[in-house]
Amino acid sequence: MRNRLMGQVVLPMFVLLAATPALAQAQSPAANDAAPVYQQPPAPIADILDARPSPTPSLSPDRTTLALYDRANLPPIAELAEPMLRLGGYRINPRNNGPANSRTAWLTGLSFQTVEGGQPRAVALPADARFTSGGWSPDGKSLALVMDTPQGLELWVADVASARARKLTGPVLNQAAGSGMDWLPDSSGLIVRAIPAGRGAAPDVTRPPTGPLIDETGGRAAPVRTYQDLLTDPADEALFDHYFTGQLMLAPLNGQPRAIGQAGVILGFSVAPDGRHILQTVAKRPYSYVVPAGLFPADVVVTDLNGRVVHRVADLPLRDNIPTPFDSVAPGPRTISWRADAPATLVWTEAQDGGDSRAQATVRDRVLMLAAPFTAQPTTLIDLNERFAGAAWGRDDLAMVNSRWFNTRHETRYVVDPSNPGQGRVLIERNYQDRYNDPGSVVMQPNGRGASTIRFTPDGQGILMSGAGATRQGEYPFLASLDLASGQSQRLWTSADGEYETLVGFLDDQNRRVVTRRETRDLPANLQIRDLSGGQPTALTNFPDPAPQLAGATRQTITYQRADGVNLSGVLYLPAGYDKDRDGPLPLLMWAYPSEFTDADVAGQVVDSGNRFVRPGGSSHLFLLTQGYAILDNPAMPIIGRDGAEPNDTYIEQLRANAEAAVDAVVDMGVAERGRIAVGGHSYGAFMTANLLAHTDLFATGIARSGAYNRTLTPFGFQAEQRDYWEATETYTAMSPFTYADRINEPILLIHGEADDNSGTFPVQSERFYAALKGKGATARYVVLPLEAHGYRARESVGHTLWEMSGWLDRYLKPQSGAPAAP
């Protein structure tokens, strides 16, 4: 039962006990009657977890200044224990009307550094300040900050020239639905979403109910995927109205803030490039208990800066009946936004097949435009035979439009002329999972009004593209020019052999001087200035190795084949100082995550990672390198659908074949031996782990974190499965390790965040799977992490997770070592 006011969950007693030494006593000689407490991972993992994170850099739009943000380390569990409300798919902190602490990465300091060099200048902030970034002003002279205070969230602005910060508003920001701020294009101030003046106290939801909860279908089909944190009753609706009702406010850099228009449940807004119009999405009743707030009925309107509605874009109904296939969408206008290179032109998409991808149609999506004053009829920019997947705006006569179709993994990129709309020219067609032949993405640049537009070659005849540059030998990021007439690409620069260097931004109009981010196998990522014409780069930052304790560990990409000839690969990590001839095979952990493909050749692409700097963070399995384990990281687990067949119809067979090939590879190398190999994974990787223990005898034990194990609890699709349970009953049943709990005869460690927010991975998945394992006599341990979501954030939770994992593997992979028997 949920405490609505505090937003906390009272766990059933057996769930709490499942993590206690008392329950583990039959399996663990180390168990005692003491109350369970958070444990520290073995050295040197704790030291690495507590090391100061490297600053996060950000280049200003005017290309003159770096902002260096100091990041908070893993937060204490006390921060996650602050009150939290789960409303309409959001998690909020009622104290500050912002996102819950579990979803907020706080910053603690700020410095400015010129790109020409010199020492960073620290910005004076309040003692113990914690804030989030509100982004650069379009002119690059100011930086917005959202400062957390005991009373709420305040808007601050830091001035680059003086390196000083000042407060623009009191604790009135309303960020329940997200960032809630947008710079004016002339950099004179910001539009923010605020708490309405005189809002008053939150509604009292502790009173007894006045009646039952009733829902009725009326015979209308409404298939929806498994969402978390939905509204559940009228009390939730009242809280949603209270915390999500916002008032737009103009906060000038010089002057007093003023309200804009009327308050409403404003889920999103953006300022037009002309600075005179605001696009708003305002949710309205009736609310829904089966979909998140983004699918509630909503008015999409354009207002002026006084809040007067000048155009009604769409009156969107409740969208709870979208077909489950991934290429299906809601009917009516969607992806509504401003055209970045025009003063005030709306752009949106409308499905021409009713939104149902199963319907036969020549045109799937139509992209439309409408310019201010919004009195004319919309014009068609382009008709697409796939789903709209984004646009990049350049100039009056050129934009790029992308479309995709999930079923085939096909992508098309078009060149369009907004001044002569209605047609597009195909520039690129490809399988978007094909890494070897990826032409890259269009390079975007700020246009001076706060919008991103295409960066052209100096002669205007081509556009710049940048990509990862995946090859068999590794990823080598590149910059290329793409000729708009021929579609031919020419490399202008490629990261050097043994290095991984990516573009951050340009410093001149000739596309020669750039800021890059460079790393190697042995050197952490740092920023530098590079002249693409030649010469030595100039260092801008010098961040040290955050975990030098792992510097001696080795890694290599290994390749192998599964029985049907599909090429596979994984990254093999070995502990520092290990010598195979001297030390022999090691206990080994495979940590993986399956992926679905339609093309076996694409699924078998291998990319060496030898030029990347790798250090673990959070609850990474790579920390176990410090405990004497070899790790095969991300061994490929492709699930391939051939000739139109659904990949999941042969999921178990392909999963088994992938795992057999990986085990054979490390055993044949002599770095591991059968009987001392474990398998593990997080989320869909946990689902994979349970299936491999149920359907193979390849592994001595498994670690499954935050997974889903019973697919009847996600009946309208999961992961890449588009069919519902009734269309593919056999597949859902066969893929559920819960079905085969009686076959799991290897020890399994289950870990789950008590407040998991990921679609489909409700904590009940682990709870009931553990109950099944216990009932069938399996060796299992179930650990619930209080207050944690799908990913684990608190220092105590992360440390304890790594302690559990290390102790579990010690117990079942190296019993001869004399290691302690147990968590």
N, C-alpha and C positions, 0 to 999 in steps of 0.2 A: 504494500500500500504506500502510495507516495504522499509525503508531507508537502502539500501544495505551496505553502508559504515559503518553506525553506528549499524546496526543489530537491530534497535529498531522498534517497531510497532506503527503506528499511528492508534488509535482506531476510529471506526466510532463514530460520535457524540452521537448517541443515547446510545451507550454502555457506554461512559463516563458519560452521564447524568444519566444512570440507577443507579449509585452509589451515586448520589448527594442528599442532603436533598430536593432540589427543586422538584425532581420527587417523593420523598417519602412524600411530604407534605399532599397529600390526605389521607395518612395512618398514619401520624405521627404528632401529635400536636407540637412536639419539633422541627420540621423542620423550617429552615429559609433560607434566601437568601445568606448566606455566602458560600464561596467556600469550598468544602469538604476537610477536613484535616484528617490525621491519628489520631485515638483516642486511649487513654490508657485504658486497661481493668481495672475493679474495683479491689480494694485492696482485698487480698494481691497478686493477680496474677502478677502484674507488678514486685513486689519485687522478686518473685520466678523466673520470666523470666530473671532478671538481676543478679541473683546469679552466682557466679563463678563456672564454671563446674569442676567436679573432673578430675584429670589427667587420661590419658589413659596409662596403663602399657603395656610393651612388653618385653618378656623374650629373652635373647640372645641365639643364637644357641649353644654356649658352656656352657650354663646353669649356668653362673656365675653372670650375670648382668641384672638388670631391667632398661629399658629405661622408664622414666616417661615423657609423653608429656603433656604440658599445651595446652588446647584447647581454641580457640576463642569462645566467646559467640555468640549469634545471631548477624549476621552482620548488619550494618546500610543499609538502602535502597540505600544510595549513592554508596555502593560497587556493588550492583546489577545493578546500573545505568551505570556502565562502559560499553563501547561499546561491543557488542556481535554479532557474526556472526553465522548463522545457516546453516551448509553446510554438506550435505551427511549424515544426521542423527547425526551429532556432533554439539555441541555448544562451541564456542571457544572465547577467549578474544584476539583480534588482537594486543593489547598492548604487551602481554607477550608470545603470541603464545602457550598458554596453555588452559585448560578447562575454560569455563565461570565461573565467580564467583558464579553463582547460583548452580554450580556443584562441588564447591571446599570447603572442610572443612579445614580451615587454622589452623595450629598449631602456638603457640606463644612462647613456651619455652620448654627446654629440660633439664632433670636431669638424672644422672646415680646413681644407688643404687645397692650395692652388695647383693646377695641373702643371704649372711651370716649376714646381718643386718647393722646397722649404718645409718648415716644421708645421704640423697641424696646430690650429688655434682652437682650444677648447671653448665651448659655449657654456657660460655659467648657467646652471639650472638649480632648482631647489634641492636641498639635501634629500637623499633617498628618492630622487625623482624616478618615476617609471612612466613611460609614454609609448605611443605608437606614432609612426610617421604619417603625416597627412599629405606628403608629396611636395615637390618643387613648384614654385610659382612659374608661370610660363616664361618670364624674363630671367629666371635663374638667380634672382637676387634675394629670394626669401624661401624659407622652408617651413611648412605648417607642421605642428606637433599636436597630438591629442594627449593631454596630461591627465593622469589619474590622480584624484584626490579623494579623501574620505567622503566628501559630499557628492562627488560625481566627476564627469569628464569635462575638462576645460580646453578651449582652443588657444594655443600659443603659436607664435610665429618667431622664427630665428632669422636674424638679419645677417647676410653673408659679410657685408663690409665691416660691421662692427663686432661680429661674433657674439652678439647679445640676443637674448630671447625675452619676449614679453608676452603677457597675457592679453588676449583679445576679448574673451568672454569669461563669465563665471562658469560654474559647474552645471551647464545646461545642455550639453550635447546629448543627442539621442542617437546612439549607434546600435540599437537593438537589432536592426535589420541590415547592419553592415556599416561601411565607412561613413556614409552620410555627410560628405563634403566634396566640394568642387570649386577649384579656383576660377575666378573670373578671367576671361581671356586677356584683359589688359593688366592683370596682376595687381589690381587695386584692392582686392579683398577676396573673400570666399563666400559661397553659399553653403550653409550648413543646415542640417536637420536638428532641431532643438526640441527640448521638452516644452510642451505648451505652458505658458504662464499660468500660475494658479492651478496646476493640475491636481494638487491635493494628494491624499494618501491612497495607497493601493486598496482595491476593494477587499473586504473581509470575506474570505472564501472558507472560513472554518465553520460556518453555520451548517446545521444538518441539511441534507438535501430535501427538496420539496416534492420529489417524485422520482420515478425510475428514468433511466436513459433509454430512449427508443430510437431506432433507426429502421428505415423501411426502403426497400429497393424500388417498389412500384413496377417491377419487371424490366427495369432499365439496366443494361449491362454496364458495369463500371470496373473493368479489370485494372488493378494498380499494383505496381511493385511494392515491395515491403519497405515502407518508410519508418523512420524513427521520430520520436519527440513530437507526435501530432497532438492537436487539441483532443480532449477526451470528453468534456462536459461543459455545461454553461459557466462553471467557475473558471475553467481555462479560457473560455471566450472573454470573460470579463477582464482577466489578467492580460490577455493578448491586447485588448482594446487599450487598457491603461498604459502598458509599456511600449506599445508600438505606434501609438498615436503621436505624430510629430508635427512640428511647425517649422516651415522653412524660414530661414533668417539670413539676412545679408550682414556679414561681419566685415566691414571695411578695415584696411590697415590703419587708416586715419579717420576717426569718427566713431559714432555710436552705432551699435547693432540695431537693426530694425526688422520687424516681422514682415513676411511676404505671404499674402493671401491667408487662407483658412487652414486650420489644423486638419489632419486626416491621417489614416494609416498609410503613410508614404513609404512604400517598400523600396523605391529607387527613384533617382532623379539625375539629370545631367544638364549642364548649361550649354547652349548652342555656341558655336564658334563666334557668332556676332555679339555674344554677351548680353543679348536682349531677350532671349527666350529660354524657358526652362521646360524640359520634357519630364513629366512626372508619371509614376505608376502608383495608383492609390487603391489599395484593397478595400473591398466592401462586403457586407453580408449578403447572403448567408454564408457563413464559414463552413468548413468541412472537417470531419473527423477522420478522413481517409487519405487526404493528400496534404502536403505542406502548403504554407502560405503563398508560395510563388505560383500556385495553381488555383488560388481563390478567385472569385469574381473580382474584376478590377476595372477601373477607369484609367485609360491612358490619355493624358491631355497635355497640351502646350499652353503655358501661361507666360505673361510678361513678368517683369521684375516687381510688379505690384500685386501679383497673384491673380490677375484677371485672366480667365480662360479665353484664349484666342483661337483655339482649335481643339476639337475632340478627335483624337486619333482612333480610338477603339473602345468599345464597351465589351470587355471580355467576360464570358460566362465562366462558371465553375468548370474546370478542366479535369474531371475525374474519370473520363471515359476514353482516354487516349489508348489505342491498341498497343499491346505489349511489344511487338517487334521494334527493334531499335530505329529503323528507318521511318517509323510512324511518328507523327507530331500532332499537336492540337490544331484544329481548323481555325481560320481567322488570322489576323495580323500577329506576327511574332518577330523576335529579334529587332525590335524597334529602336532606332538610334539616330544620331545626327551624322550627316556626311561630314567627314573631317576637313575637307578642303573647300567647303562652301560656307557662306555666312549662316544660313539657317535652312537646311534642306533635310527633311525626314527621309529615312530609308527603312523599309521593312520587307518582310517576306510573307507570302500567303501560299499555303498548299493548294494545289489544283486537283488533287486526288482525294479531297476530303480529309487528308492527313493520314489515311490508311495505306501503308506501303504494300499491302496485299492486293489493293485494287489495281486494275489495269489502267495505265495512263501514259501518254506520250510526254506530257509536261507534269513534273512533280511539284516544282516550286516556281513562283513568280516573284521577282525582286522589283519593288516599286519605289518611286521617289515622289516627293511633293515639297516644293519650295515655298517659303514665306511669300505672301501672307496667307498661304494655305487655302486659297479660294478656288483654285483650278482643280481639274481632275488629275489624279495621280498618273504618272507616266511609267510604263514598263521599262525597266533598265535591261532585263534579260529574263528569258524563260529557261529553266533548267530541267534536265531529265534525271537529276539526282537531287538530294537535299542540299539546300544552301548551307555552306560551311564557312562563311566569312567573306569579308571584302577588305581590300586595301585601297585607299584613296590617294590619288596622285595629283592630278591637275584637271582642268576643265575637259580635256579630251582623253584622259586615260585613268582607268582604275582596273584593279584585278579582282575577279570574283572566283571563289572556290566552291566546288560542290563535291559531295561524297555519298557513297552508297555502302552501308555497312555490310550487307549480305555478300558483296563481292570484294570488299576492301578497295574499291575503285575510287580514284580521285581525278577530277578534271579542273584545270585552271584556265580561266578565260581572260582575255583582254577585252575591255569594253570601253566605249566612248560615251561618257555621261552627257555630252552635248548633242549626241545623235543616238539616243537610246533605242533599244528594241532588239539589238543583235549583239552577239559576242563572237570572238574568234578564239578557237581552242589553241592554247599555247603549250600546255603540258597535260598528258594523261599518264597515269601510273597506278600501281598498287601501292597504297600509302604505307604498307608495312615493309616495303622493299627498302632496306637501309642502304644497300650498295649503290643504288641508282637514284638516291634522293637529290634533287637539284637544289635543295635548300629552301629557305623562306625569304620573302621579300624583306629587304632592309628598310626599316622605318626610322623616321627622324621627327623630332618635335618641330612644329611649324611656326612657333612664336605665339600661338594663341592657345597653347595647351593641348593641341590635338596632334596625333601621329600621322604622318603622311609618307608616301613612298620617296625613297632617296634615289634620284636619277644619276646617270653618268653625266659628266660635265657637258657633253654635246646634246643631252636630252633624248638621245635615240635608244637608250637602254636603261635598265633598272639594275640596282645592285641586289645580289642574293648572297645569303650566308647560310652555311649548313654545317652539320657535324662531320661530314667527310668520312663516312664509315667505309673501311676496307677490311680485308682479311687481316692485314697487319696491324690495324688499330684505327682509331678515329683521329682524323687530322682536319680540324675545322678550316674552313676556307672562306674567301670572299671572291665573288665572281660577278661579271657583268652579263646580263641577259639581253640580247638584241631583240627589240620588240617586233621587228619586221620578220626576222627569220626564225626566232626562237632559239638561236644558237647561244651557247654559254661559253664564256672564256674566263678561265681562272686568272684572277689578279694577284692572289696571295694564298698560300697554304701554310698551315702550321708546320714547323720543321720536324724532321724525324726525331723521335724520342721525346717530343714535347706535345703538350695539349694547350693550345693558345686560342682564345676566343675573342671576338670583337666586342667591345663595350660601347664605343662611340667614336665619332669622327671629330677631329679638331680643325679641319679646313674644308673648303668647298671643293677642292680638287680630289678628294677621297684618297689622300696620301698619308696624312698624319692621323694616327688613330690611337685610342687607348685600348689596350688589350688586357686580358686576364690570362696569365701564363702559369702552368704547373708542369712538373715532370714526375717521374716515378718517385724521386727522392726529395723534391722541393715543393713546399706547399704553394697554393695559389696566391699570387700577388699581382698588382696592377703595374703596368708600365706604359710608356709612350713609345710607339714604333713608327718609323718612317718606312712605308711600304716600298719606297724607292731604293732602300738599302741603308746600311749603317747599323750601329749598335743601339739597342733600345735603351731608354732612360727609366730607371726604376722610380715608381711613385710610392709604393708601400713595401714594407719588409716584415710581414707577419711570420712568426716562427712556427715551427712544427708543434701542433697542439698536443701530440701524443708521441714524444720521442721514444717512449718505452717500446713502441711497435716498429721502430725504424729498421730493426734487423730482420723482421719477418719477410719471407719471400713470397712471390706470387707469380704464377704463369697461367696463361690460357691453354687449356688442353682440349684437344678435339678427338672425337670418336664417332662411331656410327651405331645407330640402333639396328635391329635385325632386318628391318625392311629397307635399309639403305639411307635413311634420312640422316643427314649430318647433324651432329650435336656438339656442344661445347660447354665448358664451365671454367671458372677461375679457381685454381687450386692455390690455397694459402698454406704455408708451412711455418711453424714457429721459428723464431730467431735461434740460430745455432744448430738447427737440425741438420744431420747428415744421414742420408738414407742408408749408406753402407755401414755406418757405425751404429746407428740407432734402430734400424729396422722399421717395420710398419708402426704407424701411430694410430691411436683411436681417432676416428674421423667423423665429422658432422657434415651432412649435406643439407643445405638450406636453400629451398627452391620455391617457385611460384609458377604454376602452369599458365600458358597462353594459347589462344586459339588462332589458327591460320586457315586460309583457303588454298595456299600454294606451298607445296613441300619444299621447293627450292628456296623460297623466301624464309620459311621456317628454319631451314638449315644454314642460314647465313651466320658466319662466325666473325666476331670483331674482337681483336686482341685489346686488352685494356692496359697494356704494359706502360703506356705513356701517361697514365693518370696517377695522381697523388691520392692515396686511399688511407683514411683514418676513420675508425668507427666512432659513432656518437649514439646517444640515447641508449636504447636496449639492444643494440646491434649484436648479433651472434658472433661478429668478428672479434669481440673482446675475448672469446674463448681461446684465441691464439695464445694469449698470455698464460693459459693453463695447460699447455702442452698438447692441444688438439690440432690436428690438421682440419682444414675446412674446404669443402668444395662448394663455392658460392655460386648461386644461380645456375646450377646445371640445367641445361635446356630441357623443358618439359612441354614441347609443342603438342597440341591436340589439333590434328589436321582434318579438315573436311574436304574430301576429294570428290570431284565430279558432281557437285551440288549436294552431296550428303552432309548432314549436320555433324560437326566435329564431335559433339558429346555422345553420339550414338555408339562410338567406340572409345569412349573416354577411358574406361578401366584398362582395356587392352593396350592402348597407346601409352597410358601412364606407366603401366608395368614394363613395357618395352623400353621406355625412356630410363626408368630407374635401373633396370638390369644392365643397360649399356653403361650407365654412369658407374655402377658398382664394379663392373668388369674393368673399366678403364683405370680406376684408382688402384684396384688390386693388382692388375697387370703391371702397373708402374712400380709396385713394391712399397708405396707409401701408406697403404691400408691393408687390412686383412679382414676376411669375412668373419662375422661374429663380433666385430668391434666397430661397426659402422652405425651411426644414428641418422635419422632423417628429421627435419624440422621445417617449420614455416609459420608465417603470420597470415591471418585472414584466409584468403583462398589457398595459401600455402599450408595452413593448418588443416583445411579440408583435404588437400592432397596427402598430407602426412597420415591422417586417419585412414584414408583409402589404401595407402601403400601398406600400412600395418595389417589391414583387413584382408588384402588380396595378394600379399607376397610374404615371403620369409627372408627377405633380403637384409632386414635391419634388426639390430639388437634392441632398439628402443626408439621412441619418438617424442618430439616436443611440439605441441600444437597450441598456438597462441591466438586468441580472439577469432575463432573459426565458426563456421556453420556446418552442421553435420547431418541435418535432416531436411531434405529439400521439399518435403510436403509443407514445411513451415514457410517456404518462399514459393508459393504455387503459381505466381504469375511471372516467372522468370528470375534468373540469377546470373551474375557474372556475364558471360556472353551467350547464355541460353535465352532465346527469344520466345520459344514455345511455352505455353502454360502446362501445368501438371496434367490436365485432361487431354492435351494433344500429344504428350510424350510421357505417359505414365510409367512405362517400363524404364525409360532413361532416367527420370527423376528417382525412381526406386533403386535402380542399379548404381547410380552415382552417390547415393546417401550412405556414408559409412555407418550411420545409425542402424541401417538395415542389417549390417553384418557385424554388429558389436560382439556377437558370440564367437566370431572368428579372430578377434584381436587377442593374440596370445603373447604379445610383447608389451613390456611396461610403457605406459604413455603418460606424459606430464601435460595437463591441460591448464592454461592460464587465460584469464579473461578479465577485461576491465568491467567493473560493476556497472558503469554508466556508458557502455558501448553505444556510440552514435552512428555507426556505419549501417547502411541499408542491408538488412538480412542477417547480420551477425548479432542478433539479440543475445544477451547473456544466457537466456533460457536454452539456447542451442548447446552450450557447454554443460549447463546444469543437467539437462535431460540426457545428454550423451554420457556424462559421468554416471548418472543413475543407472543407465543401461549397462555400462561396463561393470559397475559395482554389482548389479544384479546377476550378471553372468560370470562373476568371479575373476574378472580381469585385474591385473595389477595397474592401478591408476592413481594419480594424485591430481586434485583439483584446487587451484589457487585463484581466489577472487581478489582483485586489486580494488579496494574501495576508492570511489570518486573518479576512477580513470575511465577515459573514453576508449575509442578503438586503438589509438596510439597512446603510449604511456608517457606521461610528462613529468610527474613529480619525482624529485630526487630519490625519495624513499622508495617509490614504486619501481623506478628503473633499477636502483641498486638491488632491491629484493628480487626482481625478475632475473637479473644476472646471477644472483646467488642461487636461486632455484635451478636455473639451467646448468650452472657449473656443478652443483651438488648432484643433480640428477645424472648427468653424464659420468661424473666420477663414480657413482654407485653402479652404473650398468655398463660402462665401457672400460673402466680400468679398476676392477675390484682388487687386482693384485697389488695396487699401489699403496694400499693401506690408508686411502683417503677416508675422511669421515663419511659414515654411512649415510649422512643425510640431511637434507633440509628437513 
